[in-house]
Amino acid sequence: MPDASTAAQERPGSARTALMGAMFLMATSAIGPGFITQTTDFTVKLGAAFAFAILASIVIDIAVQLNVWRVVGVAGKRAHELGNEVLPGIGWALAFLVVTGGLVFNIGNTSGAGLGTNAMFGLDPRIGGAVSALIAIGIFLSKRAGVALDRIVVLLGLVMIAMTAYTAIVSQPPLGEAMRNAVLPETVDFLAITTIVGGTVGGYITYAGAHRLLDTGVTGPDNVGRITRTSVYGILVTGIMRVLLFLAILGVTIGGVELAADNPTASAFEAALGNVGLVVFGTILWAASITSVIGAAYTSVSFLTTSKTVRRRQNLLTVGFIALSAFLFVVLGAAPVTLLVFAGAFNGLILPIGFTVVLWVAWMRKDLLGGYRYPWWLKIAGLAVWLLTLYLGWNSLGGLADLWS
């Protein structure tokens, strides 16, 4: 179990906030600039039929996160610690993949924050990205960094949902057609399903909420109910945001508006809300980006440390991670495309490797779970999804092969 110096001593009054924070950290880590771009692109391509891909991805995401949160939460150990218990060295290999992918994508997250401030205030994206990084650094330098983290991700998560919901209402999407396609789709696009699954439970995102859960002290077999509820709610928050963004874009495109090729999401919000739409889009993009900066940094550093690492040291390492990401963004202007492809391929490998560890513990290592009897239905569901993660991993190897060729 995490010791008192790190995780188990959250103040009693902040326990509920901490659980909310774990839930929203997972959700907002998934709702990044890439999430927004993917949802817009697939909505334009598939129309109402994208509803089926969203529903399928939510079901798959729940199966993944139920297993990850339950194993990590009941064992009271981080994913890489469990990996090293299963096979010495595999945990650090997983940590290498998570940290490498997290750093590259955090350059993109910082870039997204800069673009958000540009849409809101006309600020130079590099300055906006740097200022956003300073805000994130301030959170981890505060005396009660854990409470600050929880409150900011919950607040910004709710802001994103509220603004996107308003845009969806104004754009007047065809709800009946979307609901019908969620069950009986006109088109089934497996690429869309695998892409958005990878985007919501791939890379560091898989472990963001579960590792934050350990910091709340809500661990062990006695807390299975709370662990399960929090994980499901986190996936549902992500699903709600994707559904709302899908409906907002769908309402605009069904109306015959042709979105700008260089920034289709911004043009969709502008078409729905007029000039204020750009400000709303900028706010959503900034909120999505800065929470992803926080989530990527927090989770990546959690893989560089252990449950026994002093909290202050972990916070300082997180500050360094954010500062390095911001420095690279200011110098490079954006994450190079080749690096993004490379990191995306790494993220595709993280899910099958990490999920294999999770399932091995669930099936074979009852000793790591404190004698907890793992439900058979969850084992079977996890095994079925594990096969999909192998497919995602195989596709990611193609991305690495393309780089070498």
Buried (B, 14 or more C-beta within 10 A) or exposed (E): BBEEBBBBEBEEEBBEBBBBBBBBBBBBBBBBBBBBBBBBBBBBEBBBBBBBBBBBBBEBBBBBBBBBBBBBBBBBBBBBBBBBBBEEEBBBBBBBBBBBBBBBBBBBBBBBBBBBBBBBEEBEBBBBBBBBBEBBBEBBEEEEBBBBBBBBBBEBBEBBBEBBBBBBBBBBBBEEBBEBBBEEBEBEBEEBBBBBBBBBBBBBBBBBBBBBBBBBBBBBBEBBEBBBEBBBBBBBBBBBBBBBBBBBBBBBBBEEBEBEEEBBBBBBBBBBBEEEBBBBBBBBBBBBBBBBBBBBBBBBBBBBBBBEBEBEEBBBBBBBBBBBBBBBBBEEBBBEEEBBBBBBBBBBBBBBBBBBBBBBBBEEBEEBBBEBEBEEEBBEBBBEBBEBBEEBBEBBEEBBEEEEE
